[in-house]
C-alpha cells in the first residue's frame, strides 16, 4: 500500500550566519548553480548518503534569508520510510547542503566566506552543520507534486 508523501519546507542555508565549521554563505552564492541545474533537480538525501534518496525537492530558491527548500519525503522509498519515521518521532528536522565551494576567501581564524557555491544535494539530517538550517512539516499529500 502506497503512503502519502510528507510535504516539508525550511532553510538549508542561512545567509551571513556561521556554521559549526565557521563557514559563512553570502547572499547570491547559489544563484549560478540553481540557474544551471534548476532547483527541482537537486537530490534529497538522508544524512548525505549517496543513493539514499528520501524524496524530491519541488522548489529551491534564494530569498532574503537564505536557501529556501520545499519538498516531498516519499515514504514508499526505503530512505524516505526511515526519514518519515524519524520525523514522526521528532528526531529529524535538520537540513544540510552538499556543495563544492567555488569562490571563497578565508574568514578570520576559522571558516570561509563562501561567495559561489555549486549545490550538489540537500540532505535531511539529525544534526545540521548550520544549527538554524531546519525544516518543518506542512502536511501530507496524495501525489508527488507541489
C-alpha positions as CSV (number, residue, x, y, z in Angstrom):
1,X,0.0,0.0,0.0
2,X,1.4,3.4,-1.0
3,X,1.6,6.0,1.7
4,X,1.2,9.7,1.0
5,X,4.3,11.9,0.7
6,X,5.1,14.3,3.5
7,X,5.4,18.0,2.5
8,X,8.2,19.8,4.2
9,X,9.9,23.2,3.9
10,X,12.6,25.2,5.5
11,X,16.0,26.7,5.0
12,X,19.0,24.6,4.0
13,X,21.4,27.6,4.4
14,X,21.1,30.9,6.3
15,X,23.0,33.8,4.7
16,X,25.5,35.6,6.9
17,X,25.4,33.0,9.8
18,X,28.5,31.0,10.5
19,X,28.1,27.2,10.6
20,X,29.9,25.0,13.1
21,X,33.0,25.0,10.9
22,X,32.9,28.8,10.7
23,X,31.8,28.9,7.0
24,X,29.5,31.9,6.1
25,X,27.5,31.8,2.9
26,X,26.8,35.1,1.3
27,X,23.5,36.0,-0.4
28,X,23.6,35.1,-4.1
29,X,26.2,32.3,-3.6
30,X,23.8,29.7,-5.0
31,X,22.4,31.8,-7.9
32,X,24.5,30.4,-10.8
33,X,24.3,26.8,-9.6
34,X,20.5,27.0,-9.3
35,X,20.2,28.7,-12.7
36,X,22.3,26.0,-14.3
37,X,20.7,23.0,-12.5
38,X,17.2,24.0,-11.7
39,X,16.1,23.6,-8.1
40,X,14.0,20.5,-8.6
41,X,17.0,18.5,-10.0
42,X,18.9,18.6,-6.7
43,X,18.7,15.3,-4.8
44,X,17.0,15.0,-1.4
45,X,19.2,12.5,0.5
46,X,19.0,11.2,4.0
47,X,22.1,12.0,6.1
48,X,24.3,12.8,3.0
49,X,24.4,9.1,2.0
50,X,24.7,8.8,-1.8
51,X,21.9,6.7,-3.2
52,X,19.7,7.1,-0.1
53,X,17.0,9.2,-1.9
54,X,14.4,10.2,0.7
55,X,12.1,12.1,-1.7
56,X,12.3,15.1,-4.0
57,X,12.8,18.8,-3.8
58,X,10.0,20.6,-5.6
59,X,11.3,24.1,-5.0
60,X,14.7,25.5,-4.2
61,X,15.5,29.3,-4.3
62,X,17.3,32.0,-2.6
63,X,15.4,34.7,-0.8
64,X,16.4,37.4,1.7
65,X,17.1,34.9,4.5
66,X,18.9,32.1,2.8
67,X,18.4,28.9,0.6
68,X,14.7,28.0,0.9
69,X,13.6,24.5,0.1
70,X,10.3,22.7,-0.3
71,X,9.9,19.1,-1.0
72,X,8.2,15.8,-0.5
73,X,9.5,13.0,1.6
74,X,8.5,9.8,-0.1
75,X,7.6,7.1,2.5
76,X,7.5,4.5,-0.3
77,X,11.3,4.7,-0.7
78,X,13.5,2.9,1.8
79,X,15.3,6.1,2.9
80,X,12.0,8.1,2.7
81,X,10.4,5.5,5.0
82,X,13.2,5.9,7.6
83,X,13.0,9.7,7.3
84,X,9.2,9.7,7.8
85,X,9.6,7.6,10.9
86,X,12.2,9.9,12.3
87,X,10.1,13.0,11.5
88,X,7.0,11.4,13.1
89,X,9.1,10.8,16.3
90,X,10.5,14.3,16.3
91,X,14.0,13.0,15.7
92,X,14.7,14.6,12.3
93,X,14.3,18.3,11.4
94,X,17.7,19.4,10.2
95,X,18.9,20.3,6.7
96,X,22.4,20.3,5.3
97,X,23.9,21.1,2.0
98,X,26.3,19.1,0.0
99,X,28.3,21.5,-2.1
100,X,31.5,22.4,-3.8
101,X,32.9,25.8,-2.7
102,X,33.6,27.9,-5.8
103,X,34.7,31.5,-5.0
104,X,35.7,31.8,-1.3
105,X,38.1,33.6,0.9
106,X,39.3,32.9,4.4
107,X,37.3,34.5,7.2
108,X,39.3,35.2,10.3
109,X,40.7,32.3,12.3
110,X,38.3,29.7,11.2
111,X,36.0,29.2,8.2
112,X,35.5,30.7,4.8
113,X,33.3,33.4,3.2
114,X,31.5,31.4,0.5
115,X,30.8,33.7,-2.5
116,X,30.0,31.0,-5.0
117,X,28.6,27.6,-4.2
118,X,27.9,24.7,-6.5
119,X,25.0,22.9,-4.8
120,X,25.1,19.1,-5.2
121,X,22.4,17.9,-2.8
122,X,20.3,18.9,0.2
123,X,20.0,16.3,2.9
124,X,17.6,15.7,5.7
125,X,19.9,15.3,8.8
126,X,19.6,14.9,12.5
127,X,22.4,17.3,13.3
128,X,22.9,20.1,10.8
129,X,26.3,21.8,10.4
130,X,24.3,25.1,10.3
131,X,22.2,24.9,13.5
132,X,19.4,27.1,12.1
133,X,19.1,25.1,8.9
134,X,15.8,23.4,9.8
135,X,12.6,22.2,8.1
136,X,9.1,21.8,9.3
137,X,6.2,19.6,8.1
138,X,3.5,21.3,6.2
139,X,1.3,18.2,5.7
140,X,0.8,15.0,3.7
141,X,-0.1,15.0,0.0
142,X,-1.7,12.3,-2.1
143,X,0.7,12.7,-5.0
144,X,4.3,13.8,-5.7
145,X,3.6,17.3,-6.8
146,X,3.8,20.7,-5.2
